[in-house]
Amino acid sequence: MESVLERHRQWVASGWETGRRADLHGRDLHGRALVGVVLSDADLHKVDLHRAALDHADLDGADLHAADLHRADLRGADLRWADLHRADLHDANLSEADLSHADLHGADLHGAELSAAVLDDANLCGANLSGVRGLIPQQLDSAQLDEATRLPADFSRR
C-alpha cells in the first residue's frame, strides 16, 4: 500500500508525468489509518473504507462512486470535485470537509456529521440527508437538490 501511495504522490507532484495514478478500486481498506493521505484524482470506486481514518485527506477529484465510507472519519478532508455518487456515507464524520462541486447524487448520508462542511455547487440530487447532524440550511444554498433528495425533517424545500 505504501508504494502505491508513494507512486501516486509522485504522479500528483509531477503533474501526472512520473509515478502512477493510484488504482485501489474494489479494495478492502476498512478501518485503515489514512490520515492526511494524498489520493487526489485516485480511482477508489467501490472501495471499502468504512471506519477508516481519512481526516484531512486530499481526495480532490477522486473517483469514490459506490464506495463504502460509512462511519469513516473525513473531518477536514478535501473532497472537491470528488465523484461520490451512490457512496455510502451514513454516520460518517464530514465536519469541515470541503465537498464543493462533489457529485453526491444518490449518496446515503443519513446520520452523517456535516458541521461546517462546504457543499457549494455539490450535486445532492437523490441523496439521503435524513438525520444528518450539524447541517444548517445555508450550507445548501448553492447545492443542487431535486424532489428525490431526502432532507432532514426540520428542513423545508426551497
OpenMM code with the backbone's topology and positions (N, CA, C; nanometers):
from openmm import Vec3, app, unit

residues = "MET GLU SER VAL LEU GLU ARG HIS ARG GLN TRP VAL ALA SER GLY TRP GLU THR GLY ARG ARG ALA ASP LEU HIS GLY ARG ASP LEU HIS GLY ARG ALA LEU VAL GLY VAL VAL LEU SER ASP ALA ASP LEU HIS LYS VAL ASP LEU HIS ARG ALA ALA LEU ASP HIS ALA ASP LEU ASP GLY ALA ASP LEU HIS ALA ALA ASP LEU HIS ARG ALA ASP LEU ARG GLY ALA ASP LEU ARG TRP ALA ASP LEU HIS ARG ALA ASP LEU HIS ASP ALA ASN LEU SER GLU ALA ASP LEU SER HIS ALA ASP LEU HIS GLY ALA ASP LEU HIS GLY ALA GLU LEU SER ALA ALA VAL LEU ASP ASP ALA ASN LEU CYS GLY ALA ASN LEU SER GLY VAL ARG GLY LEU ILE PRO GLN GLN LEU ASP SER ALA GLN LEU ASP GLU ALA THR ARG LEU PRO ALA ASP PHE SER ARG ARG".split()
positions = [
    Vec3(0.0821, -0.1188, 0.0000),
    Vec3(0.0000, 0.0000, 0.0000),
    Vec3(0.0872, 0.1262, 0.0000),
    Vec3(0.1937, 0.1226, 0.0785),
    Vec3(0.2811, 0.2403, 0.0877),
    Vec3(0.3439, 0.2740, -0.0471),
    Vec3(0.3803, 0.1737, -0.1251),
    Vec3(0.4407, 0.2001, -0.2558),
    Vec3(0.3375, 0.2596, -0.3519),
    Vec3(0.2116, 0.2150, -0.3425),
    Vec3(0.1042, 0.2717, -0.4254),
    Vec3(0.0871, 0.4189, -0.3918),
    Vec3(0.0860, 0.4505, -0.2626),
    Vec3(0.0694, 0.5898, -0.2196),
    Vec3(0.1884, 0.6760, -0.2618),
    Vec3(0.3078, 0.6215, -0.2521),
    Vec3(0.4270, 0.6978, -0.2914),
    Vec3(0.4279, 0.7257, -0.4417),
    Vec3(0.3967, 0.6248, -0.5242),
    Vec3(0.3912, 0.6467, -0.6686),
    Vec3(0.2827, 0.7476, -0.7044),
    Vec3(0.1706, 0.7442, -0.6293),
    Vec3(0.0628, 0.8393, -0.6547),
    Vec3(0.1076, 0.9814, -0.6177),
    Vec3(0.1766, 0.9954, -0.5044),
    Vec3(0.2293, 1.1279, -0.4652),
    Vec3(0.3209, 1.1826, -0.5740),
    Vec3(0.4062, 1.0986, -0.6285),
    Vec3(0.4957, 1.1399, -0.7371),
    Vec3(0.4153, 1.1819, -0.8597),
    Vec3(0.3136, 1.1039, -0.8908),
    Vec3(0.2279, 1.1324, -1.0062),
    Vec3(0.1626, 1.2691, -0.9922),
    Vec3(0.1076, 1.2992, -0.8741),
    Vec3(0.0425, 1.4281, -0.8500),
    Vec3(0.1455, 1.5406, -0.8540),
    Vec3(0.2590, 1.5223, -0.7841),
    Vec3(0.3613, 1.6269, -0.7761),
    Vec3(0.4238, 1.6589, -0.9118),
    Vec3(0.4311, 1.5598, -1.0012),
    Vec3(0.4943, 1.5806, -1.1321),
    Vec3(0.3960, 1.6303, -1.2375),
    Vec3(0.2732, 1.6564, -1.1960),
    Vec3(0.1732, 1.6984, -1.2947),
    Vec3(0.1336, 1.5840, -1.3854),
    Vec3(0.1282, 1.4634, -1.3298),
    Vec3(0.0837, 1.3425, -1.3991),
    Vec3(0.1837, 1.2926, -1.5041),
    Vec3(0.3124, 1.3246, -1.4842),
    Vec3(0.4129, 1.2814, -1.5807),
    Vec3(0.4963, 1.1640, -1.5322),
    Vec3(0.5283, 1.1575, -1.4034),
    Vec3(0.6033, 1.0437, -1.3495),
    Vec3(0.5215, 0.9828, -1.2366),
    Vec3(0.5629, 0.8679, -1.1907),
    Vec3(0.4853, 0.7978, -1.0895),
    Vec3(0.3654, 0.7305, -1.1545),
    Vec3(0.2640, 0.7051, -1.0749),
    Vec3(0.1471, 0.6343, -1.1273),
    Vec3(0.0237, 0.6676, -1.0461),
    Vec3(-0.0886, 0.6853, -1.1164),
    Vec3(-0.2167, 0.7103, -1.0517),
    Vec3(-0.2544, 0.5894, -0.9669),
    Vec3(-0.2989, 0.6139, -0.8449),
    Vec3(-0.3421, 0.5052, -0.7569),
    Vec3(-0.4723, 0.4455, -0.8078),
    Vec3(-0.4729, 0.3155, -0.8237),
    Vec3(-0.5922, 0.2411, -0.8630),
    Vec3(-0.6212, 0.1422, -0.7509),
    Vec3(-0.7141, 0.1811, -0.6640),
    Vec3(-0.7487, 0.0980, -0.5487),
    Vec3(-0.8938, 0.0532, -0.5544),
    Vec3(-0.9537, 0.0588, -0.6726),
    Vec3(-1.0963, 0.0274, -0.6803),
    Vec3(-1.1233, -0.1154, -0.6323),
    Vec3(-1.2306, -0.1243, -0.5542),
    Vec3(-1.2748, -0.2526, -0.5023),
    Vec3(-1.1928, -0.3084, -0.3874),
    Vec3(-1.0910, -0.2383, -0.3433),
    Vec3(-1.0047, -0.2891, -0.2357),
    Vec3(-1.0729, -0.2801, -0.0996),
    Vec3(-1.0317, -0.3648, -0.0083),
    Vec3(-1.0803, -0.3632, 0.1292),
    Vec3(-0.9792, -0.2875, 0.2148),
    Vec3(-1.0133, -0.1631, 0.2464),
    Vec3(-0.9269, -0.0781, 0.3288),
    Vec3(-0.9998, -0.0334, 0.4556),
    Vec3(-1.1019, -0.1096, 0.4947),
    Vec3(-1.1821, -0.0662, 0.6103),
    Vec3(-1.0955, -0.0600, 0.7359),
    Vec3(-1.1234, 0.0441, 0.8133),
    Vec3(-1.0536, 0.0624, 0.9394),
    Vec3(-0.9109, 0.1121, 0.9280),
    Vec3(-0.8618, 0.1380, 0.8078),
    Vec3(-0.7233, 0.1817, 0.7885),
    Vec3(-0.7028, 0.3241, 0.8372),
    Vec3(-0.5853, 0.3529, 0.8887),
    Vec3(-0.5462, 0.4880, 0.9277),
    Vec3(-0.4789, 0.5524, 0.8067),
    Vec3(-0.5501, 0.6440, 0.7419),
    Vec3(-0.5000, 0.7127, 0.6229),
    Vec3(-0.5091, 0.8637, 0.6429),
    Vec3(-0.4785, 0.9078, 0.7615),
    Vec3(-0.4863, 1.0490, 0.7971),
    Vec3(-0.3937, 1.1303, 0.7072),
    Vec3(-0.4497, 1.2345, 0.6444),
    Vec3(-0.3705, 1.3253, 0.5615),
    Vec3(-0.3204, 1.2654, 0.4316),
    Vec3(-0.3682, 1.1485, 0.3936),
    Vec3(-0.3224, 1.0819, 0.2715),
    Vec3(-0.3538, 1.1673, 0.1484),
    Vec3(-0.2672, 1.1616, 0.0487),
    Vec3(-0.2891, 1.2321, -0.0772),
    Vec3(-0.3348, 1.1299, -0.1809),
    Vec3(-0.4647, 1.1360, -0.2131),
    Vec3(-0.5221, 1.0478, -0.3144),
    Vec3(-0.6082, 1.1284, -0.4105),
    Vec3(-0.5663, 1.2502, -0.4387),
    Vec3(-0.6404, 1.3314, -0.5348),
    Vec3(-0.6390, 1.2614, -0.6701),
    Vec3(-0.7540, 1.2614, -0.7373),
    Vec3(-0.7728, 1.2002, -0.8683),
    Vec3(-0.7503, 1.0488, -0.8705),
    Vec3(-0.7465, 0.9837, -0.7554),
    Vec3(-0.7263, 0.8385, -0.7494),
    Vec3(-0.8541, 0.7636, -0.7861),
    Vec3(-0.8382, 0.6401, -0.8302),
    Vec3(-0.9512, 0.5528, -0.8601),
    Vec3(-0.9815, 0.4711, -0.7344),
    Vec3(-1.0888, 0.5088, -0.6657),
    Vec3(-1.1291, 0.4431, -0.5424),
    Vec3(-1.2733, 0.3955, -0.5509),
    Vec3(-1.3243, 0.3751, -0.6718),
    Vec3(-1.4647, 0.3358, -0.6788),
    Vec3(-1.4834, 0.1952, -0.6212),
    Vec3(-1.5923, 0.1800, -0.5516),
    Vec3(-1.6306, 0.0557, -0.4833),
    Vec3(-1.5299, 0.0110, -0.3782),
    Vec3(-1.4466, 0.1010, -0.3293),
    Vec3(-1.3507, 0.0661, -0.2249),
    Vec3(-1.4231, 0.0589, -0.0899),
    Vec3(-1.3781, -0.0292, -0.0020),
    Vec3(-1.4350, -0.0416, 0.1321),
    Vec3(-1.3465, 0.0375, 0.2279),
    Vec3(-1.3954, 0.1546, 0.2678),
    Vec3(-1.3247, 0.2414, 0.3612),
    Vec3(-1.4088, 0.2680, 0.4864),
    Vec3(-1.5017, 0.1758, 0.5179),
    Vec3(-1.5829, 0.2025, 0.6365),
    Vec3(-1.4936, 0.2015, 0.7606),
    Vec3(-1.5244, 0.2945, 0.8493),
    Vec3(-1.4478, 0.3157, 0.9735),
    Vec3(-1.3018, 0.3560, 0.9498),
    Vec3(-1.2665, 0.3976, 0.8286),
    Vec3(-1.1292, 0.4412, 0.8009),
    Vec3(-1.1077, 0.5832, 0.8543),
    Vec3(-0.9857, 0.6115, 0.8939),
    Vec3(-0.9471, 0.7452, 0.9399),
    Vec3(-0.8870, 0.8190, 0.8215),
    Vec3(-0.9669, 0.9067, 0.7613),
    Vec3(-0.9258, 0.9838, 0.6446),
    Vec3(-0.9303, 1.1338, 0.6728),
    Vec3(-0.9221, 1.1699, 0.7996),
    Vec3(-0.9299, 1.3117, 0.8314),
    Vec3(-0.8136, 1.3864, 0.7662),
    Vec3(-0.8485, 1.5018, 0.7107),
    Vec3(-0.7548, 1.5908, 0.6407),
    Vec3(-0.6913, 1.5255, 0.5175),
    Vec3(-0.7560, 1.4244, 0.4626),
    Vec3(-0.7074, 1.3597, 0.3403),
    Vec3(-0.7339, 1.4483, 0.2194),
    Vec3(-0.6485, 1.4387, 0.1197),
    Vec3(-0.6673, 1.5092, -0.0070),
    Vec3(-0.7275, 1.4103, -0.1060),
    Vec3(-0.8588, 1.4209, -0.1254),
    Vec3(-0.9331, 1.3340, -0.2161),
    Vec3(-0.9964, 1.4169, -0.3265),
    Vec3(-0.9368, 1.5305, -0.3558),
    Vec3(-0.9848, 1.6215, -0.4596),
    Vec3(-0.9922, 1.5465, -0.5925),
    Vec3(-1.1107, 1.5404, -0.6513),
    Vec3(-1.1290, 1.4772, -0.7808),
    Vec3(-1.1224, 1.3257, -0.7806),
    Vec3(-1.1192, 1.2649, -0.6639),
    Vec3(-1.1102, 1.1182, -0.6567),
    Vec3(-1.2411, 1.0534, -0.7015),
    Vec3(-1.2294, 0.9364, -0.7602),
    Vec3(-1.3459, 0.8577, -0.8006),
    Vec3(-1.3807, 0.7644, -0.6853),
    Vec3(-1.4821, 0.8018, -0.6088),
    Vec3(-1.5285, 0.7244, -0.4943),
    Vec3(-1.6716, 0.6770, -0.5150),
    Vec3(-1.7140, 0.6647, -0.6401),
    Vec3(-1.8535, 0.6260, -0.6603),
    Vec3(-1.8765, 0.4835, -0.6095),
    Vec3(-1.9896, 0.4670, -0.5432),
    Vec3(-2.0303, 0.3389, -0.4834),
    Vec3(-1.9320, 0.2903, -0.3770),
    Vec3(-1.8520, 0.3803, -0.3201),
    Vec3(-1.7581, 0.3427, -0.2141),
    Vec3(-1.8317, 0.3293, -0.0811),
    Vec3(-1.7800, 0.2440, 0.0062),
    Vec3(-1.8345, 0.2263, 0.1407),
    Vec3(-1.7515, 0.3115, 0.2359),
    Vec3(-1.8083, 0.4243, 0.2754),
    Vec3(-1.7422, 0.5170, 0.3667),
    Vec3(-1.8233, 0.5354, 0.4943),
    Vec3(-1.9108, 0.4385, 0.5256),
    Vec3(-1.9925, 0.4578, 0.6452),
    Vec3(-1.9033, 0.4550, 0.7691),
    Vec3(-1.9342, 0.5468, 0.8580),
    Vec3(-1.8596, 0.5670, 0.9827),
    Vec3(-1.7130, 0.6041, 0.9610),
    Vec3(-1.6790, 0.6497, 0.8412),
    Vec3(-1.5422, 0.6953, 0.8154),
    Vec3(-1.5220, 0.8338, 0.8753),
    Vec3(-1.4005, 0.8633, 0.9148),
    Vec3(-1.3655, 0.9951, 0.9682),
    Vec3(-1.3045, 1.0755, 0.8541),
    Vec3(-1.3833, 1.1695, 0.8020),
    Vec3(-1.3406, 1.2547, 0.6910),
    Vec3(-1.3360, 1.4015, 0.7336),
    Vec3(-1.3117, 1.4241, 0.8622),
    Vec3(-1.3047, 1.5622, 0.9119),
    Vec3(-1.1984, 1.6404, 0.8361),
    Vec3(-1.2388, 1.7564, 0.7849),
    Vec3(-1.1438, 1.8447, 0.7174),
    Vec3(-1.0886, 1.7908, 0.5865),
    Vec3(-1.1468, 1.6853, 0.5329),
    Vec3(-1.0975, 1.6266, 0.4075),
    Vec3(-1.1305, 1.7164, 0.2886),
    Vec3(-1.0440, 1.7136, 0.1892),
    Vec3(-1.0658, 1.7857, 0.0639),
    Vec3(-1.1315, 1.6890, -0.0332),
    Vec3(-1.2615, 1.7064, -0.0544),
    Vec3(-1.3395, 1.6213, -0.1438),
    Vec3(-1.3967, 1.7034, -0.2591),
    Vec3(-1.3308, 1.8161, -0.2906),
    Vec3(-1.3773, 1.8979, -0.4027),
    Vec3(-1.3737, 1.8156, -0.5298),
    Vec3(-1.4788, 1.8269, -0.6094),
    Vec3(-1.4899, 1.7614, -0.7391),
    Vec3(-1.4875, 1.6082, -0.7300),
    Vec3(-1.4962, 1.5512, -0.6113),
    Vec3(-1.4952, 1.4053, -0.5969),
    Vec3(-1.6252, 1.3454, -0.6504),
    Vec3(-1.6141, 1.2267, -0.7064),
    Vec3(-1.7309, 1.1527, -0.7532),
    Vec3(-1.7723, 1.0576, -0.6418),
    Vec3(-1.8769, 1.0952, -0.5701),
    Vec3(-1.9281, 1.0164, -0.4583),
    Vec3(-2.0700, 0.9682, -0.4862),
    Vec3(-2.1084, 0.9599, -0.6139),
    Vec3(-2.2456, 0.9185, -0.6398),
    Vec3(-2.2651, 0.7736, -0.5948),
    Vec3(-2.3776, 0.7504, -0.5319),
    Vec3(-2.4166, 0.6224, -0.4723),
    Vec3(-2.3195, 0.5741, -0.3644),
    Vec3(-2.2400, 0.6631, -0.3068),
    Vec3(-2.1498, 0.6243, -0.1980),
    Vec3(-2.2286, 0.6103, -0.0679),
    Vec3(-2.1831, 0.5205, 0.0173),
    Vec3(-2.2428, 0.5015, 0.1491),
    Vec3(-2.1626, 0.5835, 0.2493),
    Vec3(-2.2180, 0.6966, 0.2896),
    Vec3(-2.1540, 0.7869, 0.3852),
    Vec3(-2.2350, 0.7969, 0.5139),
    Vec3(-2.3210, 0.6979, 0.5405),
    Vec3(-2.4035, 0.7099, 0.6607),
    Vec3(-2.3157, 0.7042, 0.7856),
    Vec3(-2.3496, 0.7924, 0.8783),
    Vec3(-2.2777, 0.8067, 1.0053),
    Vec3(-2.1310, 0.8465, 0.9886),
    Vec3(-2.0928, 0.8967, 0.8718),
    Vec3(-1.9554, 0.9447, 0.8511),
    Vec3(-1.9386, 1.0825, 0.9151),
    Vec3(-1.8167, 1.1148, 0.9525),
    Vec3(-1.7873, 1.2480, 1.0055),
    Vec3(-1.7276, 1.3312, 0.8929),
    Vec3(-1.8081, 1.4237, 0.8414),
    Vec3(-1.7668, 1.5129, 0.7332),
    Vec3(-1.7571, 1.6568, 0.7819),
    Vec3(-1.7409, 1.6758, 0.9113),
    Vec3(-1.7324, 1.8123, 0.9629),
    Vec3(-1.6101, 1.8812, 0.9027),
    Vec3(-1.6314, 2.0038, 0.8586),
    Vec3(-1.5284, 2.0891, 0.7986),
    Vec3(-1.4702, 2.0321, 0.6690),
    Vec3(-1.5328, 1.9308, 0.6118),
    Vec3(-1.4868, 1.8769, 0.4828),
    Vec3(-1.5312, 1.9708, 0.3715),
    Vec3(-1.4516, 1.9788, 0.2662),
    Vec3(-1.4861, 2.0607, 0.1502),
    Vec3(-1.5398, 1.9685, 0.0411),
    Vec3(-1.6709, 1.9752, 0.0197),
    Vec3(-1.7393, 1.8946, -0.0803),
    Vec3(-1.7866, 1.9819, -0.1962),
    Vec3(-1.7193, 2.0941, -0.2190),
    Vec3(-1.7560, 2.1832, -0.3293),
    Vec3(-1.7504, 2.1072, -0.4610),
    Vec3(-1.8550, 2.1202, -0.5403),
    Vec3(-1.8641, 2.0596, -0.6733),
    Vec3(-1.8620, 1.9062, -0.6708),
    Vec3(-1.8732, 1.8453, -0.5538),
    Vec3(-1.8731, 1.6988, -0.5460),
    Vec3(-2.0038, 1.6433, -0.6016),
    Vec3(-1.9952, 1.5259, -0.6615),
    Vec3(-2.1133, 1.4579, -0.7130),
    Vec3(-2.1589, 1.3568, -0.6082),
    Vec3(-2.2643, 1.3926, -0.5362),
    Vec3(-2.3190, 1.3078, -0.4311),
    Vec3(-2.4578, 1.2566, -0.4684),
    Vec3(-2.4905, 1.2558, -0.5970),
    Vec3(-2.6261, 1.2139, -0.6324),
    Vec3(-2.6454, 1.0664, -0.5953),
    Vec3(-2.7557, 1.0423, -0.5276),
    Vec3(-2.7880, 0.9071, -0.4841),
    Vec3(-2.7050, 0.8579, -0.3666),
    Vec3(-2.6241, 0.9436, -0.3057),
    Vec3(-2.5414, 0.9026, -0.1917),
    Vec3(-2.6255, 0.8931, -0.0648),
    Vec3(-2.5857, 0.8055, 0.0249),
    Vec3(-2.6534, 0.7887, 0.1534),
    Vec3(-2.5712, 0.8577, 0.2615),
    Vec3(-2.6222, 0.9715, 0.3098),
    Vec3(-2.5541, 1.0478, 0.4142),
    Vec3(-2.6317, 1.0464, 0.5453),
    Vec3(-2.7319, 0.9592, 0.5589),
    Vec3(-2.8135, 0.9657, 0.6802),
    Vec3(-2.7263, 0.9466, 0.8043),
    Vec3(-2.7503, 1.0334, 0.9013),
    Vec3(-2.6763, 1.0280, 1.0261),
    Vec3(-2.5361, 1.0857, 1.0209),
    Vec3(-2.4931, 1.1366, 0.9058),
    Vec3(-2.3572, 1.1920, 0.8929),
    Vec3(-2.3458, 1.3249, 0.9672),
    Vec3(-2.2265, 1.3576, 1.0108),
    Vec3(-2.1961, 1.4854, 1.0748),
    Vec3(-2.1485, 1.5806, 0.9662),
    Vec3(-2.2196, 1.6942, 0.9489),
    Vec3(-2.1873, 1.7897, 0.8426),
    Vec3(-2.1594, 1.9300, 0.8959),
    Vec3(-2.1231, 1.9431, 1.0218),
    Vec3(-2.0925, 2.0749, 1.0779),
    Vec3(-1.9827, 2.1425, 0.9976),
    Vec3(-2.0109, 2.2624, 0.9511),
    Vec3(-1.9152, 2.3460, 0.8777),
    Vec3(-1.8634, 2.2806, 0.7495),
    Vec3(-1.9323, 2.1794, 0.6994),
    Vec3(-1.8942, 2.1206, 0.5702),
    Vec3(-1.9325, 2.2173, 0.4590),
    Vec3(-1.8508, 2.2252, 0.3556),
    Vec3(-1.8762, 2.3133, 0.2422),
    Vec3(-1.9415, 2.2298, 0.1323),
    Vec3(-2.0632, 2.2695, 0.0937),
    Vec3(-2.1405, 2.1960, -0.0068),
    Vec3(-2.1710, 2.2827, -0.1282),
    Vec3(-2.0891, 2.3857, -0.1524),
    Vec3(-2.1113, 2.4770, -0.2642),
    Vec3(-2.1111, 2.4008, -0.3963),
    Vec3(-2.2197, 2.4151, -0.4722),
    Vec3(-2.2356, 2.3530, -0.6031),
    Vec3(-2.2258, 2.2002, -0.6011),
    Vec3(-2.2455, 2.1387, -0.4861),
    Vec3(-2.2461, 1.9923, -0.4787),
    Vec3(-2.3770, 1.9397, -0.5370),
    Vec3(-2.3699, 1.8263, -0.6046),
    Vec3(-2.4885, 1.7617, -0.6602),
    Vec3(-2.5436, 1.6662, -0.5551),
    Vec3(-2.6568, 1.7042, -0.4947),
    Vec3(-2.7216, 1.6232, -0.3920),
    Vec3(-2.8541, 1.5665, -0.4421),
    Vec3(-2.8712, 1.5587, -0.5722),
    Vec3(-2.9953, 1.5044, -0.6283),
    Vec3(-3.0095, 1.3582, -0.5870),
    Vec3(-3.1219, 1.3269, -0.5281),
    Vec3(-3.1491, 1.1902, -0.4856),
    Vec3(-3.0708, 1.1437, -0.3646),
    Vec3(-2.9944, 1.2323, -0.3015),
    Vec3(-2.9159, 1.1947, -0.1837),
    Vec3(-3.0057, 1.1851, -0.0607),
    Vec3(-2.9658, 1.1007, 0.0336),
    Vec3(-3.0379, 1.0863, 0.1591),
    Vec3(-2.9663, 1.1661, 0.2671),
    Vec3(-3.0256, 1.2794, 0.3064),
    Vec3(-2.9709, 1.3651, 0.4110),
    Vec3(-3.0538, 1.3554, 0.5389),
    Vec3(-3.1388, 1.2551, 0.5484),
    Vec3(-3.2226, 1.2432, 0.6681),
    Vec3(-3.1351, 1.2120, 0.7891),
    Vec3(-3.1649, 1.2770, 0.8971),
    Vec3(-3.0937, 1.2505, 1.0213),
    Vec3(-2.9513, 1.3017, 1.0269),
    Vec3(-2.9095, 1.3835, 0.9288),
    Vec3(-2.7731, 1.4377, 0.9361),
    Vec3(-2.7629, 1.5319, 1.0554),
    Vec3(-2.6431, 1.5470, 1.1066),
    Vec3(-2.6195, 1.6345, 1.2210),
    Vec3(-2.5333, 1.7524, 1.1783),
    Vec3(-2.5588, 1.8682, 1.2382),
    Vec3(-2.4753, 1.9855, 1.2171),
    Vec3(-2.5011, 2.0619, 1.0888),
    Vec3(-2.5950, 2.0195, 1.0082),
    Vec3(-2.6243, 2.0869, 0.8810),
    Vec3(-2.7178, 2.2045, 0.9059),
    Vec3(-2.6859, 2.3181, 0.8463),
    Vec3(-2.7754, 2.4343, 0.8529),
    Vec3(-2.8211, 2.4658, 0.7102),
    Vec3(-2.9406, 2.5231, 0.6951),
    Vec3(-2.9946, 2.5472, 0.5608),
    Vec3(-2.9010, 2.6241, 0.4686),
    Vec3(-2.8236, 2.7179, 0.5199),
    Vec3(-2.7340, 2.7983, 0.4365),
    Vec3(-2.6286, 2.7140, 0.3660),
    Vec3(-2.5946, 2.6003, 0.4214),
    Vec3(-2.4963, 2.5137, 0.3566),
    Vec3(-2.5485, 2.4587, 0.2239),
    Vec3(-2.6802, 2.4595, 0.2072),
    Vec3(-2.7416, 2.4054, 0.0858),
    Vec3(-2.7793, 2.5128, -0.0150),
    Vec3(-2.7455, 2.6395, 0.0136),
    Vec3(-2.7871, 2.7494, -0.0737),
    Vec3(-2.7492, 2.7304, -0.2194),
    Vec3(-2.6310, 2.6828, -0.2483),
    Vec3(-2.5910, 2.6676, -0.3886),
    Vec3(-2.5818, 2.5205, -0.4310),
    Vec3(-2.6211, 2.4298, -0.3441),
    Vec3(-2.6181, 2.2874, -0.3791),
    Vec3(-2.7336, 2.2535, -0.4726),
    Vec3(-2.7157, 2.1515, -0.5531),
    Vec3(-2.8209, 2.1043, -0.6436),
    Vec3(-2.9034, 1.9984, -0.5717),
    Vec3(-3.0334, 2.0238, -0.5609),
    Vec3(-3.1271, 1.9311, -0.4981),
    Vec3(-3.2377, 1.9000, -0.5963),
    Vec3(-3.3077, 1.7905, -0.5748),
    Vec3(-3.4263, 1.7616, -0.6544),
    Vec3(-3.5338, 1.7025, -0.5630),
    Vec3(-3.6448, 1.6616, -0.6233),
    Vec3(-3.7563, 1.6091, -0.5450),
    Vec3(-3.7173, 1.4809, -0.4720),
    Vec3(-3.6212, 1.4088, -0.5226),
    Vec3(-3.5795, 1.2823, -0.4616),
    Vec3(-3.4798, 1.3012, -0.3477),
    Vec3(-3.4277, 1.4227, -0.3288),
    Vec3(-3.3344, 1.4487, -0.2196),
    Vec3(-3.4113, 1.4405, -0.0880),
    Vec3(-3.3644, 1.3561, 0.0033),
    Vec3(-3.4289, 1.3423, 0.1337),
    Vec3(-3.3597, 1.4354, 0.2314),
    Vec3(-3.4333, 1.5413, 0.2713),
    Vec3(-3.3795, 1.6426, 0.3617),
    Vec3(-3.4076, 1.6055, 0.5065),
    Vec3(-3.3336, 1.6660, 0.6010),
    Vec3(-3.3651, 1.6451, 0.7416),
    Vec3(-3.5092, 1.6873, 0.7710),
    Vec3(-3.5701, 1.6261, 0.8681),
    Vec3(-3.7118, 1.6502, 0.8980),
    Vec3(-3.7433, 1.7968, 0.9255),
    Vec3(-3.6486, 1.8703, 0.9837),
    Vec3(-3.6749, 2.0108, 1.0179),
    Vec3(-3.6414, 2.1090, 0.9057),
    Vec3(-3.6050, 2.0602, 0.7881),
    Vec3(-3.5749, 2.1475, 0.6740),
    Vec3(-3.6970, 2.1568, 0.5832),
    Vec3(-3.7102, 2.2693, 0.5172),
    Vec3(-3.8189, 2.2833, 0.4195),
    Vec3(-3.7572, 2.2922, 0.2803),
    Vec3(-3.8351, 2.2531, 0.1827),
    Vec3(-3.7893, 2.2628, 0.0426),
    Vec3(-3.7834, 2.4072, 0.0011),
    Vec3(-3.6832, 2.4412, -0.0818),
    Vec3(-3.6768, 2.5772, -0.1319),
    Vec3(-3.7737, 2.5914, -0.2470),
] * unit.nanometer
topology = app.Topology()
chain = topology.addChain("A")
for resn in residues:
    res = topology.addResidue(resn, chain)
    for name in ("N", "CA", "C"):
        topology.addAtom(name, app.Element.getBySymbol(name[0]), res)
